[in-house]
Structures are given as C-alpha cells and as structure tokens.
Amino acid sequence: MYEAEELVGKTYHIKTFGCQMNLHDSERVRGLLDVCGCNEVESTDDADIVIFMTCSVRENADQRLYGQASAMVSAPTSPSGKRVVAIGGCIAQRDGETLKKKVPAVDVVFGTSALASVPSLLSAAFADDDDSVKVDTSEEHKGFSTDLPSHRDQAFHAWVPIMTGCNNFCTYCIVPYVRGRERSRMFEAVVGECERLVADGVHEITLLGQNVNSYGRDLYGTPRFAELLRAVGKTGIERLRFTSSNPKDLTDETIAAMKETSAVMPHLHLAVQSGSTRILKKMNRSYTREEYLDLVHRLKAAMPDIAFSTDIIVGFPGETEEDFEQTLSLVKEAAYSSAYTFIYSKRPGTPAAKFEDNTSHEVIQERFNRLTDLVAKQAFEANQKDLHTTVSVLVESTSKRDNRVMVGHSEKNQTVHFVLPEGHVSDDYIGKIVDVYVEKARTWYLKGTLQGEPR
C-alpha cells in the first residue's frame, strides 16, 4: 500500500519538536518509511531524507525550525547525492507552501492529517528536478494516524491517541487551528490497540489527546473517558497514563476511575495556566481559580499520594502584579511536584494576539524567575517525601553522563537513577520494572539502590 520505488534504500533522520502527539506522529512516519525500504540513521549528515516534525505553540519552536532546516542548504552532500527536506506537524499545517519563503531548503510539506501522504510526497520530490515544494495539508477524508505502521522509540512504552483536535479555543492557543476540531476514535479501536500492545510486551501506555476528558463526546453524545480508563486498565497493562487534561471536563466519574483502576499511575498533568480568575476568563479557560483548586482537593482526597504537574503562562496580556501573586499562591496550595513554565508567546491568528499589553519584558522576566524559584522549591520538597522509601521504576535508558547509571521514571513520574550491579549489563534492565530504595532526593531526580530483580 505504501510502496515507493524511489525511496528503497534511502536513509532518513527525523527531528521532533513539541508535544507527545508529535512524538507519536513521528513514530508513524518512521513506520511508513521503514515499510518503504528506508533505513533510519542518527545524523542529518548521513540522511537522504531529513524530516522536521514541528510545533507551533510557542514562537521559539518556529525559530528553532527555521534555523535547523535552513542549515540543510549548507549541509554535506547526502549518501545518495540528493537530500530531500520535509516539514510536518503544526507549523506545516499552519503555513503550507508559504514555508518555502522562510525555509528555502524545504522540498516537502505535510500537515497534521496528511501523514499517509509522506511516501508519495517524498517520492515526487526525489523524482522531480525542479525546485517546487510538494504539499499536502488537506484535512478532508483523513483517517487516524493510528491506522498507519509504527516504529516506536521504546518497545516498552506506547503513545495511544484516543482523539485529535480541540474545541476549547483558549485565546492564546493555536492548536484548534492546526489540529482541527475534536475527533474521537471508536472506543473498541482504542481498547483493541491497547490489547495488542500489551500482547507485544508493552509495560506502559500513555493515552493522548488535546483534551482527553472530553473523549467520545463527538461520537457518543457524552464523554466516555472514565469508561475508557477502566476498559484499558483491564487489558493487563501495568502502567497507564494520560495527557492532556482540561480541568473543566475532569469529572467525578473520571476521578473514581483513576482511583479504582490500579494501572492508572498516581500522577496527573493538570494545566492551570494562571491562578487569577480574571486572567483565566481572558484566556477562555472556562473555570475559575476556586473551581480548579476544588478539583485538586477532590483528586487528593481520592488519591492521597497523587503528584501534580502543570503548565503556567507568565506575562499574559493584561496580567497585573496582583494576578501574578494569585498564581504564586495557587502554586503553593496545589503543591505541584513539577511545572512547565512559559513566558507568554504571541501566536498570530489567535484572539490574544490582538490584546494590548504594556508590561515591560523586565517585569515579566522578574515574575517568571520568582515562579521558577517557587516551583523548584516545591519540587525539592515533594521529592523529600520519597526519601528512604522504595519506589517502583520503569527503566528507560542509561545516563548520558555515565553508562553505568540507569535512568527511569517512578509511578509519580519522577526521574530515578540507580547504578548497575557489578557484572550486569544495561540490556538486562531497560524496559523492565524494578524497585529502587531512595537514598538521595534532589530537586529534579531521585537516586538510590536497586532492590531485588527486574520484572
């Protein structure tokens, strides 16, 4: 189905920016290229095909793309003598063929719903000698990327999209414009994929969607996410996570399913964006500060050991010192174990891009620094709770600094390090679940001693 004679024997390298959905899409593109007879390489210099999977949520992602993709013009000649540069993902969906003006090196542009077109687009680029860019950003009659072959980064972990798109239209966010409206996969298709992954030896699954809590509303008239959690939990998967989760749609039924489904990990990423109800309203987040904190307390009551992470924007247009202080106080009350903090980035085409703001960069930067200091302090305090305890860890890799040190994540999504026992090799542990006794608890990681055998 995906045969492409021009691609047989070609080498490829994929660079991925942005969210977990982009990581999943990259795995599907790898799968397609593998089926077409291509071989993955570790360097762009060794690649006949260089693909950039892009994110358009923040401006710095655009700049990284433009810099790295433009550098392909002066890169060494590819092994086959011709290199094709492709750009996919959200920036590709947003800009289409106009990307050629910003990135002269680009030969192929494919949108968020056009992954299946990648082989034919690349084949056309290799076959043609002209300088035209091959483009597919169409959205009509496209299936889910989950219908395509996959080449996963990790044999023991799998991303499973349950829906695409978003209906929320937060005023700062470009996602609904590049990923489209919410479209849910059939319930049975998601559960069936998870069953196959478990049979294939996967230990951890992460369910993906721009707002997983509203899963199924478009298909069934009412959300079925709580039901889906329970059904996936029955597949035999050992660890189950999900992201992203909009607070306005996280129901008591979902909280109960999280509590009662043993595979669901005690960690939740619950983006707040701001602690000020006034700013939340300007963001079109559809909940108040009080409603968010009430949700946090209900989750903690149901799952006392749960760890929270979040997203927070500093410097949203019109944010005052009082608004920012409310964010700091919410961060203290929610007691996050980690947070992704960002200075507001204006995204053309979003309503917030038209909002006026005269707050100086210096003031915004100072607020940002105060927030990151607080987040680091709380992350350190959260990790102290696990000092001198034993945590369950899914081992993922060796440390980049020392290949005798293994790295994985705990059930609460903490990074955990431990040293390989004498006479053992990393392959004995990667992809396995182990127990680690925590002897050191730092701000961003735990370190300890292996207990028992991997399982």
Salt bridges, closest charged atoms under 4 A:
ASP25 OD1 - HIS24 ND1 3.45
ASP25 OD2 - ARG179 NH1 3.13
ASP34 OD2 - HIS151 ND1 2.62
GLU40 OE2 - ARG30 NE 2.85
GLU40 OE1 - HIS151 NE2 3.78
ASP62 OD2 - ARG94 NH2 2.58
ASP62 OD1 - ARG347 NH1 3.05
ASP95 OD1 - ARG94 NE 2.79
ASP95 OD2 - LYS102 NZ 3.53
ASP128 OD2 - LYS134 NZ 2.74
ASP130 OD1 - LYS134 NZ 3.54
ASP131 OD1 - LYS100 NZ 3.46
ASP136 OD2 - LYS142 NZ 3.31
ASP153 OD1 - ARG30 NH1 3.07
GLU193 OE2 - ARG28 NH2 3.30
GLU193 OE1 - ARG185 NH1 2.70
ASP200 OD2 - ARG152 NH2 3.78
GLU204 OE2 - HIS157 NE2 3.86
GLU204 OE1 - ARG239 NH1 3.84
GLU204 OE1 - ARG241 NE 3.20
GLU227 OE2 - ARG224 NH2 2.64
GLU238 OE2 - HIS203 ND1 2.39
ASP249 OD1 - ARG217 NH2 3.66
ASP249 OD2 - LYS248 NZ 2.87
ASP252 OD1 - ARG298 NH1 2.42
GLU260 OE1 - ARG230 NH1 2.76
ASP294 OD2 - ARG298 NE 2.96
ASP311 OD1 - HIS269 NE2 3.06
GLU319 OE1 - ARG367 NH1 3.63
GLU321 OE1 - ARG367 NE 3.19
GLU321 OE2 - ARG370 NH2 2.97
ASP323 OD2 - ARG278 NH2 2.49
GLU325 OE2 - ARG370 NH1 3.10
GLU333 OE2 - HIS297 NE2 2.89
GLU366 OE2 - ARG370 NE 2.91
GLU381 OE2 - LYS377 NZ 2.69
ASP386 OD2 - LYS412 NZ 2.96
GLU396 OE2 - HIS409 ND1 2.86
ASP435 OD1 - ARG455 NH2 3.20
